[in-house]
């Protein structure tokens, strides 16, 4: 149970970061400009 509670937020965070990275690359607003 603790494992799921700890991994769920992490997976959601990683997924959100991945989506933001992909969208940033698409719109050209990434760290690289």
mmCIF file of the N, C-alpha and C atoms, coordinates in Angstrom:
data_MODEL
# 
_entry.id   MODEL 
# 
loop_
_atom_site.group_PDB 
_atom_site.id 
_atom_site.type_symbol 
_atom_site.label_atom_id 
_atom_site.label_alt_id 
_atom_site.label_comp_id 
_atom_site.label_asym_id 
_atom_site.label_entity_id 
_atom_site.label_seq_id 
_atom_site.pdbx_PDB_ins_code 
_atom_site.Cartn_x 
_atom_site.Cartn_y 
_atom_site.Cartn_z 
_atom_site.occupancy 
_atom_site.B_iso_or_equiv 
_atom_site.pdbx_formal_charge 
_atom_site.auth_seq_id 
_atom_site.auth_comp_id 
_atom_site.auth_asym_id 
_atom_site.auth_atom_id 
_atom_site.pdbx_PDB_model_num 
ATOM 1  N N  . UNK A 1 1  ? 0.849  -1.210 0.000   1.00 0.00 ? 1  UNK A N  1 
ATOM 2  C CA . UNK A 1 1  ? 0.000  0.000  0.000   1.00 0.00 ? 1  UNK A CA 1 
ATOM 3  C C  . UNK A 1 1  ? 0.882  1.257  0.000   1.00 0.00 ? 1  UNK A C  1 
ATOM 4  N N  . UNK A 1 2  ? 1.861  1.285  0.909   1.00 0.00 ? 2  UNK A N  1 
ATOM 5  C CA . UNK A 1 2  ? 2.743  2.452  0.961   1.00 0.00 ? 2  UNK A CA 1 
ATOM 6  C C  . UNK A 1 2  ? 3.435  2.646  -0.379  1.00 0.00 ? 2  UNK A C  1 
ATOM 7  N N  . UNK A 1 3  ? 3.834  1.536  -1.006  1.00 0.00 ? 3  UNK A N  1 
ATOM 8  C CA . UNK A 1 3  ? 4.510  1.632  -2.302  1.00 0.00 ? 3  UNK A CA 1 
ATOM 9  C C  . UNK A 1 3  ? 3.617  2.328  -3.317  1.00 0.00 ? 3  UNK A C  1 
ATOM 10 N N  . UNK A 1 4  ? 2.349  1.922  -3.365  1.00 0.00 ? 4  UNK A N  1 
ATOM 11 C CA . UNK A 1 4  ? 1.426  2.529  -4.328  1.00 0.00 ? 4  UNK A CA 1 
ATOM 12 C C  . UNK A 1 4  ? 1.228  4.013  -4.013  1.00 0.00 ? 4  UNK A C  1 
ATOM 13 N N  . UNK A 1 5  ? 1.086  4.324  -2.739  1.00 0.00 ? 5  UNK A N  1 
ATOM 14 C CA . UNK A 1 5  ? 0.853  5.719  -2.348  1.00 0.00 ? 5  UNK A CA 1 
ATOM 15 C C  . UNK A 1 5  ? 2.041  6.584  -2.734  1.00 0.00 ? 5  UNK A C  1 
ATOM 16 N N  . UNK A 1 6  ? 3.246  5.993  -2.668  1.00 0.00 ? 6  UNK A N  1 
ATOM 17 C CA . UNK A 1 6  ? 4.447  6.770  -2.979  1.00 0.00 ? 6  UNK A CA 1 
ATOM 18 C C  . UNK A 1 6  ? 4.697  6.841  -4.477  1.00 0.00 ? 6  UNK A C  1 
ATOM 19 N N  . UNK A 1 7  ? 4.334  5.793  -5.184  1.00 0.00 ? 7  UNK A N  1 
ATOM 20 C CA . UNK A 1 7  ? 4.639  5.752  -6.618  1.00 0.00 ? 7  UNK A CA 1 
ATOM 21 C C  . UNK A 1 7  ? 3.588  6.486  -7.444  1.00 0.00 ? 7  UNK A C  1 
ATOM 22 N N  . UNK A 1 8  ? 2.351  6.484  -6.999  1.00 0.00 ? 8  UNK A N  1 
ATOM 23 C CA . UNK A 1 8  ? 1.295  7.132  -7.795  1.00 0.00 ? 8  UNK A CA 1 
ATOM 24 C C  . UNK A 1 8  ? 1.610  8.622  -8.036  1.00 0.00 ? 8  UNK A C  1 
ATOM 25 N N  . UNK A 1 9  ? 1.896  9.400  -6.989  1.00 0.00 ? 9  UNK A N  1 
ATOM 26 C CA . UNK A 1 9  ? 2.214  10.822 -7.191  1.00 0.00 ? 9  UNK A CA 1 
ATOM 27 C C  . UNK A 1 9  ? 3.454  10.996 -8.060  1.00 0.00 ? 9  UNK A C  1 
ATOM 28 N N  . UNK A 1 10 ? 4.420  10.096 -7.893  1.00 0.00 ? 10 UNK A N  1 
ATOM 29 C CA . UNK A 1 10 ? 5.660  10.199 -8.683  1.00 0.00 ? 10 UNK A CA 1 
ATOM 30 C C  . UNK A 1 10 ? 5.366  9.958  -10.151 1.00 0.00 ? 10 UNK A C  1 
ATOM 31 N N  . UNK A 1 11 ? 4.577  8.913  -10.426 1.00 0.00 ? 11 UNK A N  1 
ATOM 32 C CA . UNK A 1 11 ? 4.239  8.616  -11.823 1.00 0.00 ? 11 UNK A CA 1 
ATOM 33 C C  . UNK A 1 11 ? 3.462  9.773  -12.427 1.00 0.00 ? 11 UNK A C  1 
ATOM 34 N N  . UNK A 1 12 ? 2.543  10.342 -11.662 1.00 0.00 ? 12 UNK A N  1 
ATOM 35 C CA . UNK A 1 12 ? 1.754  11.470 -12.173 1.00 0.00 ? 12 UNK A CA 1 
ATOM 36 C C  . UNK A 1 12 ? 2.666  12.662 -12.448 1.00 0.00 ? 12 UNK A C  1 
ATOM 37 N N  . UNK A 1 13 ? 3.616  12.893 -11.558 1.00 0.00 ? 13 UNK A N  1 
ATOM 38 C CA . UNK A 1 13 ? 4.535  14.018 -11.731 1.00 0.00 ? 13 UNK A CA 1 
ATOM 39 C C  . UNK A 1 13 ? 5.400  13.811 -12.967 1.00 0.00 ? 13 UNK A C  1 
ATOM 40 N N  . UNK A 1 14 ? 5.941  12.593 -13.104 1.00 0.00 ? 14 UNK A N  1 
ATOM 41 C CA . UNK A 1 14 ? 6.795  12.299 -14.264 1.00 0.00 ? 14 UNK A CA 1 
ATOM 42 C C  . UNK A 1 14 ? 5.991  12.432 -15.545 1.00 0.00 ? 14 UNK A C  1 
ATOM 43 N N  . UNK A 1 15 ? 4.756  11.953 -15.517 1.00 0.00 ? 15 UNK A N  1 
ATOM 44 C CA . UNK A 1 15 ? 3.912  12.032 -16.712 1.00 0.00 ? 15 UNK A CA 1 
ATOM 45 C C  . UNK A 1 15 ? 3.631  13.493 -17.058 1.00 0.00 ? 15 UNK A C  1 
ATOM 46 N N  . UNK A 1 16 ? 3.368  14.292 -16.027 1.00 0.00 ? 16 UNK A N  1 
ATOM 47 C CA . UNK A 1 16 ? 3.083  15.714 -16.263 1.00 0.00 ? 16 UNK A CA 1 
ATOM 48 C C  . UNK A 1 16 ? 4.314  16.405 -16.839 1.00 0.00 ? 16 UNK A C  1 
ATOM 49 N N  . UNK A 1 17 ? 5.478  16.109 -16.255 1.00 0.00 ? 17 UNK A N  1 
ATOM 50 C CA . UNK A 1 17 ? 6.722  16.722 -16.732 1.00 0.00 ? 17 UNK A CA 1 
ATOM 51 C C  . UNK A 1 17 ? 6.994  16.312 -18.170 1.00 0.00 ? 17 UNK A C  1 
ATOM 52 N N  . UNK A 1 18 ? 6.724  15.040 -18.475 1.00 0.00 ? 18 UNK A N  1 
ATOM 53 C CA . UNK A 1 18 ? 6.958  14.544 -19.837 1.00 0.00 ? 18 UNK A CA 1 
ATOM 54 C C  . UNK A 1 18 ? 6.047  15.284 -20.819 1.00 0.00 ? 18 UNK A C  1 
ATOM 55 N N  . UNK A 1 19 ? 4.793  15.445 -20.443 1.00 0.00 ? 19 UNK A N  1 
ATOM 56 C CA . UNK A 1 19 ? 3.841  16.132 -21.326 1.00 0.00 ? 19 UNK A CA 1 
ATOM 57 C C  . UNK A 1 19 ? 4.266  17.588 -21.521 1.00 0.00 ? 19 UNK A C  1 
ATOM 58 N N  . UNK A 1 20 ? 4.705  18.237 -20.431 1.00 0.00 ? 20 UNK A N  1 
ATOM 59 C CA . UNK A 1 20 ? 5.132  19.633 -20.542 1.00 0.00 ? 20 UNK A CA 1 
ATOM 60 C C  . UNK A 1 20 ? 6.357  19.740 -21.441 1.00 0.00 ? 20 UNK A C  1 
ATOM 61 N N  . UNK A 1 21 ? 7.278  18.771 -21.323 1.00 0.00 ? 21 UNK A N  1 
ATOM 62 C CA . UNK A 1 21 ? 8.491  18.784 -22.140 1.00 0.00 ? 21 UNK A CA 1 
ATOM 63 C C  . UNK A 1 21 ? 8.127  18.625 -23.608 1.00 0.00 ? 21 UNK A C  1 
ATOM 64 N N  . UNK A 1 22 ? 7.218  17.694 -23.895 1.00 0.00 ? 22 UNK A N  1 
ATOM 65 C CA . UNK A 1 22 ? 6.814  17.458 -25.284 1.00 0.00 ? 22 UNK A CA 1 
ATOM 66 C C  . UNK A 1 22 ? 6.121  18.695 -25.845 1.00 0.00 ? 22 UNK A C  1 
ATOM 67 N N  . UNK A 1 23 ? 5.232  19.288 -25.066 1.00 0.00 ? 23 UNK A N  1 
ATOM 68 C CA . UNK A 1 23 ? 4.514  20.470 -25.549 1.00 0.00 ? 23 UNK A CA 1 
ATOM 69 C C  . UNK A 1 23 ? 5.487  21.630 -25.733 1.00 0.00 ? 23 UNK A C  1 
ATOM 70 N N  . UNK A 1 24 ? 6.459  21.739 -24.842 1.00 0.00 ? 24 UNK A N  1 
ATOM 71 C CA . UNK A 1 24 ? 7.445  22.822 -24.941 1.00 0.00 ? 24 UNK A CA 1 
ATOM 72 C C  . UNK A 1 24 ? 8.261  22.658 -26.210 1.00 0.00 ? 24 UNK A C  1 
ATOM 73 N N  . UNK A 1 25 ? 8.634  21.419 -26.512 1.00 0.00 ? 25 UNK A N  1 
ATOM 74 C CA . UNK A 1 25 ? 9.422  21.177 -27.721 1.00 0.00 ? 25 UNK A CA 1 
ATOM 75 C C  . UNK A 1 25 ? 8.592  21.479 -28.961 1.00 0.00 ? 25 UNK A C  1 
ATOM 76 N N  . UNK A 1 26 ? 7.311  21.153 -28.905 1.00 0.00 ? 26 UNK A N  1 
ATOM 77 C CA . UNK A 1 26 ? 6.444  21.403 -30.058 1.00 0.00 ? 26 UNK A CA 1 
ATOM 78 C C  . UNK A 1 26 ? 6.303  22.900 -30.318 1.00 0.00 ? 26 UNK A C  1 
ATOM 79 N N  . UNK A 1 27 ? 6.113  23.668 -29.237 1.00 0.00 ? 27 UNK A N  1 
ATOM 80 C CA . UNK A 1 27 ? 5.899  25.106 -29.407 1.00 0.00 ? 27 UNK A CA 1 
ATOM 81 C C  . UNK A 1 27 ? 7.209  25.879 -29.434 1.00 0.00 ? 27 UNK A C  1 
ATOM 82 N N  . UNK A 1 28 ? 8.326  25.171 -29.219 1.00 0.00 ? 28 UNK A N  1 
ATOM 83 C CA . UNK A 1 28 ? 9.627  25.833 -29.274 1.00 0.00 ? 28 UNK A CA 1 
ATOM 84 C C  . UNK A 1 28 ? 9.859  26.744 -28.084 1.00 0.00 ? 28 UNK A C  1 
ATOM 85 N N  . UNK A 1 29 ? 9.211  26.426 -26.928 1.00 0.00 ? 29 UNK A N  1 
ATOM 86 C CA . UNK A 1 29 ? 9.395  27.261 -25.745 1.00 0.00 ? 29 UNK A CA 1 
ATOM 87 C C  . UNK A 1 29 ? 10.206 26.513 -24.700 1.00 0.00 ? 29 UNK A C  1 
ATOM 88 N N  . UNK A 1 30 ? 11.011 25.564 -25.163 1.00 0.00 ? 30 UNK A N  1 
ATOM 89 C CA . UNK A 1 30 ? 11.802 24.746 -24.247 1.00 0.00 ? 30 UNK A CA 1 
ATOM 90 C C  . UNK A 1 30 ? 12.997 25.517 -23.707 1.00 0.00 ? 30 UNK A C  1 
ATOM 91 N N  . UNK A 1 31 ? 13.777 24.888 -22.835 1.00 0.00 ? 31 UNK A N  1 
ATOM 92 C CA . UNK A 1 31 ? 14.956 25.532 -22.224 1.00 0.00 ? 31 UNK A CA 1 
ATOM 93 C C  . UNK A 1 31 ? 15.956 25.986 -23.280 1.00 0.00 ? 31 UNK A C  1 
ATOM 94 N N  . UNK A 1 32 ? 15.999 25.266 -24.405 1.00 0.00 ? 32 UNK A N  1 
ATOM 95 C CA . UNK A 1 32 ? 16.960 25.599 -25.449 1.00 0.00 ? 32 UNK A CA 1 
ATOM 96 C C  . UNK A 1 32 ? 16.475 26.765 -26.297 1.00 0.00 ? 32 UNK A C  1 
ATOM 97 N N  . UNK A 1 33 ? 15.243 27.220 -26.052 1.00 0.00 ? 33 UNK A N  1 
ATOM 98 C CA . UNK A 1 33 ? 14.712 28.351 -26.806 1.00 0.00 ? 33 UNK A CA 1 
ATOM 99 C C  . UNK A 1 33 ? 14.151 27.895 -28.122 1.00 0.00 ? 33 UNK A C  1 
# 
